[in-house]
Amino acid sequence: MDNFQTVLRFFMNQKSTIGYSFMALMTVGGERIFSVVSFQCPCNHDQNFAYGLTFLLGPAAVLLVLGLLFTGRLWRLYTGCCLNPMKLCPHGNCLGHLRVLMSIFCGACVAPVMWLSVALLNGTFYECAVSGLDDNLVVDLFCKNKTLACREELARVPCDRSKLSSDERMELLLMFRAQSQILGWCVIITAVVGGLLGTCYKNCRSKVSFLQLTFWKRYMEQEKERFDTLAVEYATKLADRNLQSFFENKDPAPFPFPNHRAWEEISAYYTFTQSEQCYSTLQRYVERTDRDLPENKPVLDIEYDERDMH
């Protein structure tokens, strides 16, 4: 049993690494499926560039949108901001909002960067896109010291329909592949260096020590896990109470429940301050002495009553 707990604890501590590894495997598999099954370069000057660029950047854009769509932190930040724009800058802390937004965007960029890296290292999409460029600078780069047929047949090089000799065609393909892989490694190096600099800056600007920051992260993980568990438990109890009241045709039993203001306060993003020993908006709320004050009447109800009076 102790060995099982040790293994389970190891996987829980490495869940981010495991998640990124699984994402990398899915990206490689998806790129291979796209390359083999669906990608067919048209091999003409009019369509090569648009077709290759679509397969290169299209999935990356979709992954970016999906990464933002399934990020709970983004919706926690923006839910209700159209009705109450002050949620974007609580207590005038707009800079903190921008930092959180940047963190969310960087997290969503992991999958697109993986796709671009794998696609460029493979080179299939880049070959098709570059071969369709009519720019003289690009054509001169690939067809330097070659016959005029190179300029005319450049768009057909990714296919087997080129009239160039096999050696000349292979030389052009190797040039395409080399450029694509260089760009792929540039993307990887830029992403790694950017991640390192961002982590260094974040830790350097941290208001707490490393061990307290580690404790803070562990606390937030446990709070989220326990919140999900208790939310299901209390939702089940509330549903049972309401259904029992309905079917038995009697008044519902008293059920203590947080008011609207409480939900709003614990849903806000937490900014650490050294003046208080709190690790989340939930802890800050429950330790307040005035948290049980009655909630004010909603503005929408007041406006509705005023319309009824006219």
C-alpha positions as CSV (number, residue, x, y, z in Angstrom):
1,M,0.0,0.0,0.0
2,D,2.8,2.4,0.8
3,N,4.5,1.6,-2.5
4,F,1.2,2.4,-4.3
5,Q,0.9,5.7,-2.4
6,T,4.5,6.6,-3.4
7,V,3.9,5.9,-7.1
8,L,0.6,7.8,-7.0
9,R,2.3,10.8,-5.3
10,F,5.0,10.7,-7.9
11,F,2.5,10.9,-10.8
12,M,0.5,13.6,-9.1
13,N,3.7,15.7,-8.7
14,Q,4.7,15.1,-12.3
15,K,1.2,15.6,-13.8
16,S,2.3,18.7,-15.7
17,T,5.2,16.9,-17.3
18,I,3.0,13.9,-18.1
19,G,0.4,16.2,-19.6
20,Y,2.9,18.0,-21.8
21,S,4.5,14.7,-22.9
22,F,1.0,13.4,-23.9
23,M,0.3,16.7,-25.8
24,A,3.6,16.3,-27.7
25,L,2.8,12.7,-28.7
26,M,-0.7,13.8,-29.8
27,T,0.8,16.6,-31.8
28,V,3.3,14.3,-33.6
29,G,0.6,11.8,-34.3
30,G,-1.8,14.5,-35.6
31,E,0.9,16.0,-37.9
32,R,1.7,12.6,-39.4
33,I,-2.0,11.9,-40.0
34,F,-2.4,15.3,-41.7
35,S,0.7,14.8,-43.8
36,V,-0.1,11.2,-45.0
37,V,-3.9,11.2,-45.2
38,S,-5.2,14.6,-46.1
39,F,-2.3,16.7,-47.4
40,Q,-1.9,16.8,-51.2
41,C,0.1,19.7,-52.5
42,P,-1.5,21.1,-55.7
43,C,1.9,21.8,-57.2
44,N,1.1,25.0,-59.1
45,H,2.2,28.6,-58.6
46,D,-1.3,29.9,-57.8
47,Q,-2.2,27.5,-54.9
48,N,0.9,26.1,-53.4
49,F,1.6,29.0,-51.0
50,A,-1.9,29.4,-49.7
51,Y,-2.4,25.6,-49.4
52,G,0.8,24.9,-47.6
53,L,0.5,27.9,-45.3
54,T,-3.1,26.8,-44.4
55,F,-1.9,23.4,-43.3
56,L,1.0,24.9,-41.4
57,L,-0.8,27.7,-39.6
58,G,-4.4,26.5,-39.6
59,P,-4.1,23.7,-37.0
60,A,-2.0,26.0,-34.9
61,A,-4.7,28.7,-34.9
62,V,-7.3,26.0,-34.0
63,L,-5.2,24.7,-31.1
64,L,-4.8,28.2,-29.8
65,V,-8.5,28.9,-29.9
66,L,-9.2,25.6,-28.2
67,G,-6.5,26.2,-25.6
68,L,-8.2,29.5,-24.7
69,L,-11.7,28.0,-24.9
70,F,-11.0,25.2,-22.4
71,T,-9.0,27.4,-20.0
72,G,-11.1,27.9,-16.9
73,R,-8.9,30.8,-15.7
74,L,-9.9,32.9,-18.7
75,W,-13.6,32.5,-18.1
76,R,-13.1,33.2,-14.4
77,L,-11.5,36.4,-15.4
78,Y,-14.1,37.5,-18.0
79,T,-17.4,36.1,-16.8
80,G,-19.8,39.0,-16.1
81,C,-17.3,41.7,-17.3
82,C,-19.7,43.1,-19.9
83,L,-22.2,43.9,-17.1
84,N,-19.6,45.0,-14.7
85,P,-16.4,46.2,-16.4
86,M,-14.7,46.9,-13.1
87,K,-14.2,43.1,-12.8
88,L,-11.3,43.5,-15.2
89,C,-9.5,45.9,-12.9
90,P,-10.5,45.0,-9.3
91,H,-9.3,47.8,-6.9
92,G,-7.7,49.5,-9.9
93,N,-5.2,46.7,-10.4
94,C,-5.3,46.6,-14.3
95,L,-1.6,45.6,-14.4
96,G,-2.4,42.4,-12.5
97,H,-5.2,41.6,-14.9
98,L,-2.8,42.0,-17.9
99,R,-0.3,39.7,-16.2
100,V,-2.9,37.0,-15.6
101,L,-4.1,37.4,-19.2
102,M,-0.6,37.1,-20.5
103,S,-0.1,34.0,-18.4
104,I,-3.3,32.4,-19.8
105,F,-2.2,33.3,-23.4
106,C,1.2,31.8,-22.9
107,G,-0.3,28.6,-21.5
108,A,-2.6,28.4,-24.5
109,C,0.4,28.8,-26.9
110,V,2.0,25.5,-25.8
111,A,0.1,23.3,-28.2
112,P,0.4,25.7,-31.2
113,V,4.1,26.0,-30.7
114,M,4.4,22.2,-30.5
115,W,2.4,21.9,-33.8
116,L,4.6,24.5,-35.6
117,S,7.8,22.8,-34.3
118,V,6.8,19.3,-35.5
119,A,5.4,20.5,-38.8
120,L,8.5,22.6,-39.6
121,L,10.9,19.8,-38.6
122,N,9.0,17.5,-40.9
123,G,9.0,20.1,-43.7
124,T,6.2,18.8,-45.9
125,F,3.9,21.8,-45.5
126,Y,6.8,24.3,-45.8
127,E,8.0,22.7,-49.0
128,C,4.7,23.2,-50.6
129,A,4.2,26.8,-49.4
130,V,7.7,28.1,-50.4
131,S,7.7,26.4,-53.8
132,G,4.6,28.5,-54.7
133,L,6.2,31.9,-54.1
134,D,6.8,34.0,-57.2
135,D,9.0,36.5,-55.4
136,N,12.2,37.0,-57.4
137,L,14.3,37.0,-54.2
138,V,13.0,33.5,-53.3
139,V,13.3,32.1,-56.8
140,D,16.8,33.4,-57.2
141,L,17.8,31.8,-53.9
142,F,16.7,28.4,-54.9
143,C,17.5,28.5,-58.6
144,K,20.8,30.3,-58.5
145,N,23.3,28.9,-61.0
146,K,20.6,26.6,-62.4
147,T,18.7,26.5,-65.7
148,L,15.6,28.4,-66.6
149,A,13.6,25.2,-66.2
150,C,14.2,25.5,-62.5
151,R,12.1,28.7,-62.3
152,E,9.3,27.1,-64.3
153,E,9.3,23.8,-62.5
154,L,9.9,25.1,-58.9
155,A,6.2,24.7,-58.0
156,R,6.2,21.1,-59.1
157,V,9.2,20.1,-57.1
158,P,7.2,18.8,-54.1
159,C,5.4,16.4,-56.4
160,D,6.7,13.8,-58.8
161,R,5.5,15.7,-61.9
162,S,8.5,17.9,-62.2
163,K,10.5,17.8,-65.5
164,L,13.8,18.5,-63.6
165,S,16.3,15.7,-63.3
166,S,16.1,13.6,-60.2
167,D,19.4,15.0,-58.8
168,E,18.3,18.6,-59.3
169,R,14.9,17.9,-57.8
170,M,16.4,16.2,-54.8
171,E,18.8,19.1,-54.3
172,L,15.8,21.6,-54.2
173,L,13.9,19.3,-51.8
174,L,16.9,19.2,-49.5
175,M,17.1,23.0,-49.5
176,F,13.4,23.3,-48.7
177,R,13.8,20.7,-45.9
178,A,16.9,22.4,-44.4
179,Q,15.2,25.8,-44.3
180,S,12.1,24.3,-42.7
181,Q,14.0,22.5,-40.0
182,I,16.1,25.6,-39.3
183,L,12.9,27.5,-38.7
184,G,11.5,24.7,-36.6
185,W,14.5,24.7,-34.3
186,C,14.3,28.6,-34.1
187,V,10.7,28.2,-32.9
188,I,11.7,25.7,-30.3
189,I,14.7,27.7,-29.1
190,T,12.6,30.9,-28.9
191,A,9.9,29.2,-27.0
192,V,12.3,27.6,-24.5
193,V,14.3,30.8,-23.9
194,G,11.1,32.8,-23.6
195,G,9.7,30.3,-21.1
196,L,12.9,30.4,-19.1
197,L,13.0,34.2,-19.0
198,G,9.4,34.4,-18.1
199,T,9.8,31.9,-15.2
200,C,12.9,33.7,-14.0
201,Y,11.1,37.1,-14.1
202,K,8.1,35.7,-12.3
203,N,10.1,34.1,-9.5
204,C,12.4,37.2,-9.2
205,R,9.3,39.4,-8.7
206,S,7.7,37.0,-6.3
207,K,6.5,38.5,-3.0
208,V,7.0,35.3,-1.1
209,S,9.9,32.8,-0.6
210,F,10.3,29.7,-2.7
211,L,9.0,27.4,0.0
212,Q,6.0,29.6,0.7
213,L,5.3,29.8,-3.1
214,T,5.4,26.0,-3.2
215,F,3.0,25.8,-0.3
216,W,0.7,28.4,-2.0
217,K,0.6,26.2,-5.2
218,R,-0.2,23.1,-3.2
219,Y,-2.9,24.9,-1.3
220,M,-4.6,26.2,-4.5
221,E,-4.6,22.7,-5.9
222,Q,-6.1,21.2,-2.8
223,E,-8.7,24.0,-2.5
224,K,-9.8,23.5,-6.1
225,E,-10.0,19.8,-5.7
226,R,-12.0,20.1,-2.4
227,F,-14.2,22.8,-3.9
228,D,-15.2,20.5,-6.8
229,T,-16.0,17.7,-4.4
230,L,-18.0,19.8,-2.0
231,A,-19.8,21.5,-4.8
232,V,-21.1,18.2,-6.1
233,E,-22.0,17.2,-2.6
234,Y,-23.9,20.3,-1.8
235,A,-25.6,20.5,-5.2
236,T,-26.8,16.9,-4.6
237,K,-28.2,17.9,-1.2
238,L,-29.9,21.0,-2.6
239,A,-31.4,19.0,-5.5
240,D,-32.7,16.3,-3.0
241,R,-34.2,19.0,-0.7
242,N,-36.0,20.8,-3.6
243,L,-37.3,17.6,-5.2
244,Q,-38.5,16.3,-1.8
245,S,-40.3,19.6,-1.1
246,F,-41.9,19.4,-4.6
247,F,-43.1,15.8,-4.5
248,E,-44.2,15.9,-0.8
249,N,-45.9,19.2,-1.4
250,K,-44.5,20.9,1.7
251,D,-42.3,23.8,2.6
252,P,-38.6,23.2,2.0
253,A,-36.3,22.7,4.9
254,P,-33.8,25.6,5.7
255,F,-30.7,25.3,3.7
256,P,-27.7,27.6,4.4
257,F,-26.2,28.8,1.2
258,P,-23.8,31.6,0.1
259,N,-25.4,34.7,-1.3
260,H,-24.6,36.4,-4.6
261,R,-22.0,38.8,-3.2
262,A,-20.1,35.9,-1.6
263,W,-19.9,34.1,-5.0
264,E,-18.7,37.3,-6.7
265,E,-16.0,37.8,-4.1
266,I,-14.6,34.3,-4.1
267,S,-14.7,34.2,-8.0
268,A,-12.4,37.2,-8.3
269,Y,-8.7,36.7,-9.0
270,Y,-6.5,36.8,-5.9
271,T,-3.6,39.2,-5.6
272,F,-1.1,38.4,-2.8
273,T,-0.4,41.1,-0.3
274,Q,2.1,40.9,2.5
275,S,-0.3,42.7,4.9
276,E,-2.5,39.6,5.2
277,Q,-1.8,35.9,5.5
278,C,-4.3,34.7,2.9
279,Y,-3.7,32.3,0.0
280,S,-6.9,32.8,-2.0
281,T,-10.0,34.9,-2.3
282,L,-11.9,32.1,-0.5
283,Q,-9.7,32.3,2.5
284,R,-9.9,36.1,2.5
285,Y,-13.7,36.0,2.4
286,V,-14.2,33.4,5.2
287,E,-11.8,35.3,7.5
288,R,-13.7,38.6,7.1
289,T,-15.8,39.7,10.1
290,D,-18.5,41.4,8.0
291,R,-19.1,38.6,5.5
292,D,-22.6,37.9,6.8
293,L,-24.0,41.4,6.1
294,P,-27.3,41.3,4.1
295,E,-26.9,41.8,0.4
296,N,-28.2,45.0,-1.3
297,K,-31.2,44.8,-3.6
298,P,-30.0,44.2,-7.3
299,V,-30.1,47.2,-9.6
300,L,-32.1,45.4,-12.2
301,D,-35.0,44.8,-9.7
302,I,-35.0,48.5,-8.8
303,E,-35.2,49.5,-12.5
304,Y,-38.0,47.0,-13.1
305,D,-40.0,48.4,-10.2
306,E,-39.6,52.0,-11.4
307,R,-40.9,51.0,-14.9
308,D,-44.0,49.4,-13.3
309,M,-44.7,52.7,-11.4
310,H,-45.0,54.7,-14.7
